[in-house]
Amino acid sequence: MTLGRSHTVLTTASADAVWKRWTTPADWVTDDPGVDACDFATPPAVGTRGTLVSGGTQRIRFLEIKECEEMTFEIVLPLGSLRFPHHMAPSAEGLRVRHGVQGTGPLGWLYWLVAGRKIAAGLPEVMGFVVGNALAESVDA
């Protein structure tokens, strides 16, 4: 069983600007108040590994990459993971951007209870920073 939640926003930021924020380690630190440090090879590809510091150092791995469309990474944990699917798509109203968090694997329910719910509660704030900073970069470009 997978437990999770996502949050969606509309923005006039460009897909390229949002994509840059999703795939640049320094932007993760700027856009997410819960991230103290992040490191991975850029641009990430499926299988790219790195580290994320948020209440301790976590190993991450990219599972899915479709440029300017979707990206999923996971925090690798014993007998499970926390997965973070990201998706964007143009719509008549603007660019629809969605972030999510899911607890997966045999202990996914535990990771969801311990950390996933708190992360999910912070998604609106994080997405505000992502699209706000992407919009500022879109205007500056």
N, CA, C and O atoms as a GROMACS GRO file, in nm:
protein
  564
    1MET      N    1   0.084  -0.118   0.000
    1MET     CA    2   0.000   0.000   0.000
    1MET      C    3   0.089   0.124   0.000
    1MET      O    4   0.187   0.133   0.074
    2THR      N    5   0.052   0.219  -0.083
    2THR     CA    6   0.123   0.345  -0.091
    2THR      C    7   0.038   0.454  -0.030
    2THR      O    8  -0.078   0.473  -0.068
    3LEU      N    9   0.094   0.526   0.065
    3LEU     CA   10   0.027   0.641   0.126
    3LEU      C   11   0.092   0.766   0.071
    3LEU      O   12   0.214   0.772   0.058
    4GLY      N   13   0.013   0.866   0.038
    4GLY     CA   14   0.073   0.987  -0.015
    4GLY      C   15  -0.025   1.099  -0.031
    4GLY      O   16  -0.146   1.086  -0.008
    5ARG      N   17   0.031   1.211  -0.072
    5ARG     CA   18  -0.048   1.332  -0.096
    5ARG      C   19   0.029   1.417  -0.196
    5ARG      O   20   0.151   1.409  -0.205
    6SER      N   21  -0.045   1.499  -0.270
    6SER     CA   22   0.019   1.592  -0.363
    6SER      C   23  -0.050   1.727  -0.355
    6SER      O   24  -0.158   1.741  -0.297
    7HIS      N   25   0.016   1.825  -0.414
    7HIS     CA   26  -0.038   1.960  -0.418
    7HIS      C   27  -0.011   2.016  -0.557
    7HIS      O   28   0.098   1.998  -0.611
    8THR      N   29  -0.110   2.085  -0.615
    8THR     CA   30  -0.098   2.140  -0.750
    8THR      C   31  -0.121   2.290  -0.747
    8THR      O   32  -0.206   2.340  -0.675
    9VAL      N   33  -0.042   2.362  -0.828
    9VAL     CA   34  -0.059   2.506  -0.844
    9VAL      C   35  -0.053   2.540  -0.993
    9VAL      O   36   0.000   2.464  -1.074
   10LEU      N   37  -0.109   2.655  -1.026
   10LEU     CA   38  -0.099   2.711  -1.160
   10LEU      C   39  -0.002   2.827  -1.157
   10LEU      O   40   0.001   2.903  -1.060
   11THR      N   41   0.078   2.840  -1.262
   11THR     CA   42   0.173   2.950  -1.269
   11THR      C   43   0.189   2.996  -1.413
   11THR      O   44   0.158   2.922  -1.507
   12THR      N   45   0.236   3.117  -1.429
   12THR     CA   46   0.271   3.167  -1.562
   12THR      C   47   0.422   3.154  -1.586
   12THR      O   48   0.472   3.198  -1.689
   13ALA      N   49   0.492   3.095  -1.490
   13ALA     CA   50   0.636   3.070  -1.509
   13ALA      C   51   0.656   2.973  -1.626
   13ALA      O   52   0.567   2.895  -1.658
   14SER      N   53   0.770   2.980  -1.688
   14SER     CA   54   0.799   2.889  -1.798
   14SER      C   55   0.833   2.750  -1.746
   14SER      O   56   0.883   2.735  -1.634
   15ALA      N   57   0.805   2.650  -1.827
   15ALA     CA   58   0.841   2.512  -1.792
   15ALA      C   59   0.992   2.500  -1.773
   15ALA      O   60   1.037   2.427  -1.685
   16ASP      N   61   1.070   2.569  -1.855
   16ASP     CA   62   1.216   2.564  -1.841
   16ASP      C   63   1.261   2.617  -1.705
   16ASP      O   64   1.352   2.561  -1.644
   17ALA      N   65   1.198   2.725  -1.658
   17ALA     CA   66   1.236   2.782  -1.528
   17ALA      C   67   1.199   2.688  -1.414
   17ALA      O   68   1.276   2.673  -1.319
   18VAL      N   69   1.082   2.626  -1.421
   18VAL     CA   70   1.044   2.529  -1.318
   18VAL      C   71   1.137   2.409  -1.323
   18VAL      O   72   1.183   2.361  -1.220
   19TRP      N   73   1.166   2.360  -1.443
   19TRP     CA   74   1.255   2.245  -1.459
   19TRP      C   75   1.393   2.272  -1.398
   19TRP      O   76   1.451   2.186  -1.332
   20LYS      N   77   1.444   2.393  -1.421
   20LYS     CA   78   1.575   2.431  -1.365
   20LYS      C   79   1.571   2.420  -1.212
   20LYS      O   80   1.667   2.372  -1.151
   21ARG      N   81   1.463   2.465  -1.150
   21ARG     CA   82   1.453   2.461  -1.004
   21ARG      C   83   1.446   2.317  -0.955
   21ARG      O   84   1.500   2.286  -0.849
   22TRP      N   85   1.382   2.229  -1.030
   22TRP     CA   86   1.371   2.087  -0.993
   22TRP      C   87   1.502   2.013  -1.007
   22TRP      O   88   1.522   1.911  -0.941
   23THR      N   89   1.592   2.060  -1.092
   23THR     CA   90   1.711   1.983  -1.126
   23THR      C   91   1.841   2.052  -1.088
   23THR      O   92   1.948   2.013  -1.137
   24THR      N   93   1.834   2.152  -1.002
   24THR     CA   94   1.953   2.224  -0.954
   24THR      C   95   1.960   2.210  -0.802
   24THR      O   96   1.874   2.263  -0.732
   25PRO      N   97   2.062   2.140  -0.750
   25PRO     CA   98   2.068   2.117  -0.605
   25PRO      C   99   2.058   2.244  -0.521
   25PRO      O  100   1.989   2.243  -0.419
   26ALA      N  101   2.124   2.352  -0.560
   26ALA     CA  102   2.120   2.475  -0.481
   26ALA      C  103   1.978   2.531  -0.474
   26ALA      O  104   1.941   2.592  -0.373
   27ASP      N  105   1.899   2.511  -0.578
   27ASP     CA  106   1.761   2.560  -0.577
   27ASP      C  107   1.674   2.483  -0.478
   27ASP      O  108   1.579   2.538  -0.423
   28TRP      N  109   1.706   2.356  -0.456
   28TRP     CA  110   1.630   2.279  -0.357
   28TRP      C  111   1.644   2.344  -0.219
   28TRP      O  112   1.548   2.352  -0.143
   29VAL      N  113   1.765   2.389  -0.189
   29VAL     CA  114   1.791   2.452  -0.058
   29VAL      C  115   1.715   2.584  -0.049
   29VAL      O  116   1.660   2.617   0.056
   30THR      N  117   1.712   2.660  -0.157
   30THR     CA  118   1.642   2.789  -0.160
   30THR      C  119   1.491   2.771  -0.151
   30THR      O  120   1.423   2.848  -0.082
   31ASP      N  121   1.438   2.670  -0.220
   31ASP     CA  122   1.293   2.654  -0.233
   31ASP      C  123   1.227   2.574  -0.121
   31ASP      O  124   1.106   2.583  -0.102
   32ASP      N  125   1.303   2.498  -0.047
   32ASP     CA  126   1.245   2.412   0.057
   32ASP      C  127   1.309   2.444   0.192
   32ASP      O  128   1.424   2.409   0.214
   33PRO      N  129   1.236   2.511   0.283
   33PRO     CA  130   1.292   2.545   0.414
   33PRO      C  131   1.339   2.424   0.494
   33PRO      O  132   1.418   2.439   0.587
   34GLY      N  133   1.292   2.304   0.461
   34GLY     CA  134   1.332   2.183   0.532
   34GLY      C  135   1.460   2.120   0.479
   34GLY      O  136   1.508   2.023   0.537
   35VAL      N  137   1.514   2.173   0.371
   35VAL     CA  138   1.637   2.118   0.312
   35VAL      C  139   1.755   2.206   0.350
   35VAL      O  140   1.757   2.325   0.317
   36ASP      N  141   1.852   2.147   0.419
   36ASP     CA  142   1.971   2.221   0.461
   36ASP      C  143   2.082   2.215   0.357
   36ASP      O  144   2.161   2.309   0.346
   37ALA      N  145   2.090   2.106   0.282
   37ALA     CA  146   2.192   2.089   0.179
   37ALA      C  147   2.145   1.980   0.083
   37ALA      O  148   2.066   1.893   0.119
   38CYS      N  149   2.196   1.987  -0.038
   38CYS     CA  150   2.159   1.888  -0.139
   38CYS      C  151   2.275   1.877  -0.238
   38CYS      O  152   2.338   1.976  -0.272
   39ASP      N  153   2.302   1.755  -0.283
   39ASP     CA  154   2.409   1.735  -0.379
   39ASP      C  155   2.375   1.618  -0.470
   39ASP      O  156   2.345   1.508  -0.423
   40PHE      N  157   2.380   1.642  -0.601
   40PHE     CA  158   2.368   1.537  -0.702
   40PHE      C  159   2.425   1.590  -0.832
   40PHE      O  160   2.432   1.711  -0.853
   41ALA      N  161   2.466   1.498  -0.920
   41ALA     CA  162   2.521   1.536  -1.049
   41ALA      C  163   2.411   1.598  -1.135
   41ALA      O  164   2.297   1.552  -1.136
   42THR      N  165   2.448   1.704  -1.208
   42THR     CA  166   2.351   1.769  -1.295
   42THR      C  167   2.396   1.761  -1.440
   42THR      O  168   2.516   1.765  -1.466
   43PRO      N  169   2.305   1.749  -1.533
   43PRO     CA  170   2.164   1.727  -1.506
   43PRO      C  171   2.141   1.584  -1.458
   43PRO      O  172   2.211   1.493  -1.502
   44PRO      N  173   2.044   1.563  -1.370
   44PRO     CA  174   2.020   1.427  -1.322
   44PRO      C  175   1.961   1.340  -1.433
   44PRO      O  176   1.893   1.389  -1.524
   45ALA      N  177   1.989   1.212  -1.424
   45ALA     CA  178   1.933   1.112  -1.516
   45ALA      C  179   1.874   1.001  -1.431
   45ALA      O  180   1.901   0.994  -1.311
   46VAL      N  181   1.795   0.914  -1.491
   46VAL     CA  182   1.743   0.799  -1.418
   46VAL      C  183   1.861   0.722  -1.361
   46VAL      O  184   1.955   0.688  -1.433
   47GLY      N  185   1.857   0.695  -1.232
   47GLY     CA  186   1.965   0.625  -1.163
   47GLY      C  187   2.064   0.716  -1.094
   47GLY      O  188   2.142   0.668  -1.011
   48THR      N  189   2.063   0.846  -1.124
   48THR     CA  190   2.153   0.939  -1.055
   48THR      C  191   2.127   0.933  -0.906
   48THR      O  192   2.013   0.932  -0.862
   49ARG      N  193   2.235   0.930  -0.829
   49ARG     CA  194   2.226   0.927  -0.683
   49ARG      C  195   2.286   1.054  -0.625
   49ARG      O  196   2.369   1.119  -0.688
   50GLY      N  197   2.244   1.086  -0.506
   50GLY     CA  198   2.297   1.204  -0.439
   50GLY      C  199   2.262   1.200  -0.292
   50GLY      O  200   2.223   1.096  -0.238
   51THR      N  201   2.278   1.315  -0.227
   51THR     CA  202   2.246   1.326  -0.086
   51THR      C  203   2.157   1.448  -0.062
   51THR      O  204   2.163   1.547  -0.135
   52LEU      N  205   2.077   1.436   0.040
   52LEU     CA  206   1.988   1.542   0.083
   52LEU      C  207   2.002   1.552   0.234
   52LEU      O  208   1.989   1.452   0.305
   53VAL      N  209   2.030   1.672   0.284
   53VAL     CA  210   2.041   1.691   0.428
   53VAL      C  211   1.916   1.763   0.476
   53VAL      O  212   1.890   1.878   0.441
   54SER      N  213   1.838   1.692   0.557
   54SER     CA  214   1.714   1.743   0.614
   54SER      C  215   1.689   1.664   0.741
   54SER      O  216   1.628   1.557   0.737
   55GLY      N  217   1.735   1.715   0.854
   55GLY     CA  218   1.723   1.640   0.979
   55GLY      C  219   1.814   1.518   0.978
   55GLY      O  220   1.783   1.418   1.044
   56GLY      N  221   1.922   1.523   0.906
   56GLY     CA  222   2.014   1.412   0.887
   56GLY      C  223   2.043   1.397   0.738
   56GLY      O  224   1.971   1.453   0.655
   57THR      N  225   2.145   1.323   0.706
   57THR     CA  226   2.182   1.303   0.566
   57THR      C  227   2.110   1.181   0.511
   57THR      O  228   2.119   1.072   0.566
   58GLN      N  229   2.039   1.201   0.401
   58GLN     CA  230   1.962   1.095   0.336
   58GLN      C  231   2.021   1.068   0.198
   58GLN      O  232   2.068   1.160   0.131
   59ARG      N  233   2.017   0.943   0.156
   59ARG     CA  234   2.056   0.908   0.019
   59ARG      C  235   1.934   0.923  -0.071
   59ARG      O  236   1.824   0.880  -0.035
   60ILE      N  237   1.954   0.984  -0.188
   60ILE     CA  238   1.845   0.997  -0.284
   60ILE      C  239   1.883   0.928  -0.414
   60ILE      O  240   2.001   0.910  -0.445
   61ARG      N  241   1.780   0.892  -0.491
   61ARG     CA  242   1.801   0.831  -0.622
   61ARG      C  243   1.688   0.879  -0.713
   61ARG      O  244   1.571   0.880  -0.674
   62PHE      N  245   1.725   0.919  -0.836
   62PHE     CA  246   1.626   0.962  -0.934
   62PHE      C  247   1.569   0.840  -1.006
   62PHE      O  248   1.644   0.757  -1.057
   63LEU      N  249   1.437   0.831  -1.009
   63LEU     CA  250   1.369   0.717  -1.068
   63LEU      C  251   1.311   0.747  -1.205
   63LEU      O  252   1.301   0.658  -1.290
   64GLU      N  253   1.273   0.871  -1.227
   64GLU     CA  254   1.209   0.908  -1.353
   64GLU      C  255   1.248   1.051  -1.389
   64GLU      O  256   1.246   1.140  -1.304
   65ILE      N  257   1.284   1.070  -1.515
   65ILE     CA  258   1.319   1.203  -1.565
   65ILE      C  259   1.260   1.216  -1.705
   65ILE      O  260   1.294   1.139  -1.794
   66LYS      N  261   1.172   1.313  -1.723
   66LYS     CA  262   1.122   1.351  -1.856
   66LYS      C  263   1.131   1.502  -1.859
   66LYS      O  264   1.049   1.571  -1.798
   67GLU      N  265   1.231   1.553  -1.930
   67GLU     CA  266   1.263   1.695  -1.926
   67GLU      C  267   1.140   1.783  -1.947
   67GLU      O  268   1.061   1.762  -2.039
   68CYS      N  269   1.128   1.883  -1.860
   68CYS     CA  270   1.019   1.981  -1.862
   68CYS      C  271   0.881   1.916  -1.855
   68CYS      O  272   0.782   1.974  -1.900
   69GLU      N  273   0.875   1.794  -1.799
   69GLU     CA  274   0.746   1.726  -1.784
   69GLU      C  275   0.732   1.661  -1.647
   69GLU      O  276   0.639   1.692  -1.573
   70GLU      N  277   0.824   1.570  -1.613
   70GLU     CA  278   0.813   1.506  -1.482
   70GLU      C  279   0.948   1.457  -1.433
   70GLU      O  280   1.040   1.431  -1.510
   71MET      N  281   0.955   1.444  -1.302
   71MET     CA  282   1.075   1.399  -1.232
   71MET      C  283   1.029   1.333  -1.103
   71MET      O  284   0.944   1.386  -1.031
   72THR      N  285   1.086   1.216  -1.074
   72THR     CA  286   1.058   1.150  -0.948
   72THR      C  287   1.190   1.108  -0.887
   72THR      O  288   1.274   1.047  -0.953
   73PHE      N  289   1.208   1.141  -0.759
   73PHE     CA  290   1.324   1.091  -0.686
   73PHE      C  291   1.273   1.026  -0.558
   73PHE      O  292   1.158   1.046  -0.518
   74GLU      N  293   1.359   0.948  -0.495
   74GLU     CA  294   1.322   0.885  -0.369
   74GLU      C  295   1.434   0.897  -0.268
   74GLU      O  296   1.552   0.901  -0.303
   75ILE      N  297   1.394   0.903  -0.143
   75ILE     CA  298   1.487   0.888  -0.031
   75ILE      C  299   1.487   0.739  -0.001
   75ILE      O  300   1.383   0.681   0.032
   76VAL      N  301   1.603   0.678  -0.012
   76VAL     CA  302   1.616   0.534   0.005
   76VAL      C  303   1.625   0.502   0.153
   76VAL      O  304   1.712   0.553   0.224
   77LEU      N  305   1.534   0.417   0.200
   77LEU     CA  306   1.528   0.379   0.341
   77LEU      C  307   1.520   0.227   0.352
   77LEU      O  308   1.486   0.160   0.255
   78PRO      N  309   1.551   0.171   0.468
   78PRO     CA  310   1.539   0.025   0.482
   78PRO      C  311   1.395  -0.022   0.460
   78PRO      O  312   1.302   0.030   0.523
   79LEU      N  313   1.377  -0.118   0.374
   79LEU     CA  314   1.247  -0.178   0.344
   79LEU      C  315   1.142  -0.078   0.300
   79LEU      O  316   1.023  -0.096   0.326
   80GLY      N  317   1.185   0.028   0.232
   80GLY     CA  318   1.090   0.125   0.181
   80GLY      C  319   1.158   0.251   0.135
   80GLY      O  320   1.281   0.260   0.128
   81SER      N  321   1.076   0.349   0.103
   81SER     CA  322   1.129   0.478   0.061
   81SER      C  323   1.022   0.584   0.075
   81SER      O  324   0.903   0.554   0.091
   82LEU      N  325   1.066   0.708   0.069
   82LEU     CA  326   0.976   0.821   0.049
   82LEU      C  327   1.002   0.868  -0.093
   82LEU      O  328   1.114   0.906  -0.128
   83ARG      N  329   0.898   0.864  -0.176
   83ARG     CA  330   0.910   0.907  -0.316
   83ARG      C  331   0.848   1.044  -0.334
   83ARG      O  332   0.751   1.080  -0.268
   84PHE      N  333   0.909   1.119  -0.425
   84PHE     CA  334   0.868   1.256  -0.450
   84PHE      C  335   0.841   1.277  -0.599
   84PHE      O  336   0.930   1.319  -0.672
   85PRO      N  337   0.718   1.247  -0.644
   85PRO     CA  338   0.685   1.270  -0.784
   85PRO      C  339   0.659   1.418  -0.810
   85PRO      O  340   0.594   1.486  -0.730
   86HIS      N  341   0.710   1.468  -0.922
   86HIS     CA  342   0.690   1.605  -0.967
   86HIS      C  343   0.637   1.597  -1.109
   86HIS      O  344   0.686   1.518  -1.190
   87HIS      N  345   0.538   1.677  -1.140
   87HIS     CA  346   0.481   1.676  -1.275
   87HIS      C  347   0.441   1.817  -1.314
   87HIS      O  348   0.395   1.894  -1.230
   88MET      N  349   0.458   1.850  -1.441
   88MET     CA  350   0.408   1.978  -1.492
   88MET      C  351   0.351   1.957  -1.631
   88MET      O  352   0.398   1.872  -1.707
   89ALA      N  353   0.249   2.035  -1.663
   89ALA     CA  354   0.186   2.027  -1.794
   89ALA      C  355   0.119   2.160  -1.825
   89ALA      O  356   0.059   2.223  -1.737
   90PRO      N  357   0.129   2.203  -1.950
   90PRO     CA  358   0.060   2.327  -1.988
   90PRO      C  359  -0.092   2.306  -1.986
   90PRO      O  360  -0.141   2.196  -2.013
   91SER      N  361  -0.163   2.412  -1.954
   91SER     CA  362  -0.309   2.410  -1.958
   91SER      C  363  -0.355   2.546  -2.010
   91SER      O  364  -0.274   2.638  -2.026
   92ALA      N  365  -0.482   2.558  -2.035
   92ALA     CA  366  -0.536   2.686  -2.084
   92ALA      C  367  -0.516   2.798  -1.982
   92ALA      O  368  -0.508   2.915  -2.020
   93GLU      N  369  -0.507   2.762  -1.854
   93GLU     CA  370  -0.492   2.862  -1.747
   93GLU      C  371  -0.347   2.894  -1.715
   93GLU      O  372  -0.321   2.990  -1.642
   94GLY      N  373  -0.252   2.818  -1.766
   94GLY     CA  374  -0.111   2.837  -1.735
   94GLY      C  375  -0.044   2.702  -1.717
   94GLY      O  376  -0.098   2.599  -1.756
   95LEU      N  377   0.074   2.704  -1.658
   95LEU     CA  378   0.147   2.580  -1.634
   95LEU      C  379   0.096   2.518  -1.504
   95LEU      O  380   0.101   2.581  -1.398
   96ARG      N  381   0.048   2.395  -1.512
   96ARG     CA  382  -0.001   2.323  -1.394
   96ARG      C  383   0.117   2.243  -1.337
   96ARG      O  384   0.172   2.157  -1.405
   97VAL      N  385   0.154   2.272  -1.213
   97VAL     CA  386   0.271   2.211  -1.148
   97VAL      C  387   0.225   2.135  -1.024
   97VAL      O  388   0.152   2.187  -0.941
   98ARG      N  389   0.269   2.009  -1.015
   98ARG     CA  390   0.229   1.925  -0.901
   98ARG      C  391   0.353   1.861  -0.837
   98ARG      O  392   0.440   1.809  -0.906
   99HIS      N  393   0.358   1.867  -0.705
   99HIS     CA  394   0.458   1.796  -0.625
   99HIS      C  395   0.383   1.700  -0.534
   99HIS      O  396   0.271   1.727  -0.492
  100GLY      N  397   0.446   1.588  -0.504
  100GLY     CA  398   0.384   1.494  -0.412
  100GLY      C  399   0.487   1.424  -0.326
  100GLY      O  400   0.607   1.437  -0.348
  101VAL      N  401   0.438   1.350  -0.229
  101VAL     CA  402   0.523   1.266  -0.144
  101VAL      C  403   0.445   1.138  -0.117
  101VAL      O  404   0.324   1.141  -0.092
  102GLN      N  405   0.515   1.024  -0.123
  102GLN     CA  406   0.453   0.893  -0.104
  102GLN      C  407   0.544   0.805  -0.019
  102GLN      O  408   0.665   0.804  -0.039
  103GLY      N  409   0.486   0.732   0.073
  103GLY     CA  410   0.558   0.628   0.145
  103GLY      C  411   0.538   0.497   0.071
  103GLY      O  412   0.423   0.457   0.047
  104THR      N  413   0.646   0.428   0.033
  104THR     CA  414   0.634   0.305  -0.045
  104THR      C  415   0.714   0.193   0.021
  104THR      O  416   0.802   0.217   0.103
  105GLY      N  417   0.682   0.069  -0.016
  105GLY     CA  418   0.752  -0.047   0.035
  105GLY      C  419   0.689  -0.100   0.163
  105GLY      O  420   0.594  -0.041   0.214
  106PRO      N  421   0.744  -0.210   0.215
  106PRO     CA  422   0.687  -0.273   0.334
  106PRO      C  423   0.676  -0.181   0.455
  106PRO      O  424   0.583  -0.192   0.534
  107LEU      N  425   0.772  -0.089   0.469
  107LEU     CA  426   0.767   0.006   0.582
  107LEU      C  427   0.725   0.146   0.538
  107LEU      O  428   0.740   0.242   0.613
  108GLY      N  429   0.672   0.155   0.417
  108GLY     CA  430   0.629   0.285   0.366
  108GLY      C  431   0.528   0.354   0.454
  108GLY      O  432   0.532   0.476   0.471
  109TRP      N  433   0.436   0.277   0.512
  109TRP     CA  434   0.335   0.335   0.602
  109TRP      C  435   0.401   0.403   0.721
  109TRP      O  436   0.355   0.508   0.766
  110LEU      N  437   0.508   0.342   0.772
  110LEU     CA  438   0.579   0.400   0.887
  110LEU      C  439   0.650   0.529   0.846
  110LEU      O  440   0.645   0.629   0.918
  111TYR      N  441   0.716   0.527   0.731
  111TYR     CA  442   0.785   0.648   0.683
  111TYR      C  443   0.685   0.759   0.655
  111TYR      O  444   0.715   0.877   0.675
  112TRP      N  445   0.565   0.721   0.607
  112TRP     CA  446   0.460   0.820   0.586
  112TRP      C  447   0.420   0.883   0.718
  112TRP      O  448   0.408   1.005   0.728
  113LEU      N  449   0.398   0.800   0.822
  113LEU     CA  450   0.357   0.853   0.952
  113LEU      C  451   0.465   0.938   1.017
  113LEU      O  452   0.436   1.042   1.075
  114VAL      N  453   0.590   0.893   1.008
  114VAL     CA  454   0.700   0.963   1.075
  114VAL      C  455   0.739   1.092   1.003
  114VAL      O  456   0.764   1.194   1.068
  115ALA      N  457   0.745   1.090   0.869
  115ALA     CA  458   0.796   1.206   0.797
  115ALA      C  459   0.705   1.253   0.683
  115ALA      O  460   0.694   1.373   0.659
  116GLY      N  461   0.642   1.161   0.615
  116GLY     CA  462   0.566   1.196   0.495
  116GLY      C  463   0.455   1.296   0.518
  116GLY      O  464   0.437   1.388   0.439
  117ARG      N  465   0.379   1.278   0.626
  117ARG     CA  466   0.268   1.370   0.654
  117ARG      C  467   0.318   1.512   0.678
  117ARG      O  468   0.257   1.608   0.632
  118LYS      N  469   0.430   1.524   0.750
  118LYS     CA  470   0.486   1.658   0.775
  118LYS      C  471   0.535   1.721   0.645
  118LYS      O  472   0.513   1.839   0.620
  119ILE      N  473   0.602   1.640   0.562
  119ILE     CA  474   0.649   1.691   0.433
  119ILE      C  475   0.529   1.735   0.349
  119ILE      O  476   0.532   1.842   0.288
  120ALA      N  477   0.424   1.653   0.346
  120ALA     CA  478   0.305   1.686   0.268
  120ALA      C  479   0.242   1.816   0.315
  120ALA      O  480   0.196   1.896   0.233
  121ALA      N  481   0.241   1.838   0.445
  121ALA     CA  482   0.183   1.962   0.498
  121ALA      C  483   0.261   2.085   0.452
  121ALA      O  484   0.204   2.194   0.443
  122GLY      N  485   0.389   2.068   0.423
  122GLY     CA  486   0.472   2.180   0.377
  122GLY      C  487   0.473   2.200   0.226
  122GLY      O  488   0.533   2.296   0.178
  123LEU      N  489   0.407   2.112   0.150
  123LEU     CA  490   0.409   2.123   0.004
  123LEU      C  491   0.357   2.258  -0.048
  123LEU      O  492   0.418   2.314  -0.139
  124PRO      N  493   0.248   2.312   0.005
  124PRO     CA  494   0.203   2.442  -0.046
  124PRO      C  495   0.310   2.552  -0.033
  124PRO      O  496   0.329   2.631  -0.125
  125GLU      N  497   0.379   2.556   0.080
  125GLU     CA  498   0.484   2.656   0.098
  125GLU      C  499   0.600   2.632   0.001
  125GLU      O  500   0.647   2.726  -0.062
  126VAL      N  501   0.644   2.509  -0.010
  126VAL     CA  502   0.755   2.476  -0.100
  126VAL      C  503   0.719   2.512  -0.243
  126VAL      O  504   0.799   2.571  -0.315
  127MET      N  505   0.599   2.475  -0.285
  127MET     CA  506   0.558   2.504  -0.422
  127MET      C  507   0.545   2.653  -0.447
  127MET      O  508   0.569   2.700  -0.558
  128GLY      N  509   0.506   2.728  -0.345
  128GLY     CA  510   0.503   2.873  -0.357
  128GLY      C  511   0.641   2.927  -0.389
  128GLY      O  512   0.656   3.015  -0.474
  129PHE      N  513   0.743   2.875  -0.320
  129PHE     CA  514   0.880   2.918  -0.348
  129PHE      C  515   0.926   2.873  -0.487
  129PHE      O  516   0.986   2.951  -0.561
  130VAL      N  517   0.896   2.748  -0.522
  130VAL     CA  518   0.938   2.696  -0.653
  130VAL      C  519   0.881   2.782  -0.766
  130VAL      O  520   0.955   2.833  -0.849
  131VAL      N  521   0.749   2.797  -0.768
  131VAL     CA  522   0.690   2.872  -0.880
  131VAL      C  523   0.719   3.021  -0.870
  131VAL      O  524   0.735   3.087  -0.972
  132GLY      N  525   0.727   3.075  -0.749
  132GLY     CA  526   0.763   3.217  -0.734
  132GLY      C  527   0.903   3.246  -0.786
  132GLY      O  528   0.924   3.342  -0.858
  133ASN      N  529   0.998   3.161  -0.748
  133ASN     CA  530   1.136   3.179  -0.794
  133ASN      C  531   1.148   3.150  -0.943
  133ASN      O  532   1.224   3.216  -1.014
  134ALA      N  533   1.073   3.050  -0.993
  134ALA     CA  534   1.073   3.020  -1.136
  134ALA      C  535   1.013   3.136  -1.214
  134ALA      O  536   1.062   3.172  -1.322
  135LEU      N  537   0.908   3.194  -1.161
  135LEU     CA  538   0.845   3.308  -1.228
  135LEU      C  539   0.940   3.426  -1.234
  135LEU      O  540   0.951   3.493  -1.337
  136ALA      N  541   1.010   3.452  -1.123
  136ALA     CA  542   1.108   3.561  -1.122
  136ALA      C  543   1.217   3.536  -1.225
  136ALA      O  544   1.261   3.628  -1.293
  137GLU      N  545   1.262   3.410  -1.237
  137GLU     CA  546   1.364   3.378  -1.337
  137GLU      C  547   1.307   3.390  -1.478
  137GLU      O  548   1.379   3.431  -1.570
  138SER      N  549   1.180   3.355  -1.497
  138SER     CA  550   1.117   3.366  -1.629
  138SER      C  551   1.111   3.513  -1.672
  138SER      O  552   1.135   3.545  -1.789
  139VAL      N  553   1.080   3.602  -1.577
  139VAL     CA  554   1.070   3.744  -1.608
  139VAL      C  555   1.208   3.803  -1.635
  139VAL      O  556   1.224   3.888  -1.723
  140ASP      N  557   1.309   3.757  -1.557
  140ASP     CA  558   1.446   3.806  -1.573
  140ASP      C  559   1.508   3.763  -1.705
  140ASP      O  560   1.596   3.831  -1.758
  141ALA      N  561   1.463   3.650  -1.759
  141ALA     CA  562   1.525   3.594  -1.880
  141ALA      C  563   1.497   3.676  -2.004
  141ALA      O  564   1.543   3.642  -2.113
   0.00000   0.00000   0.00000
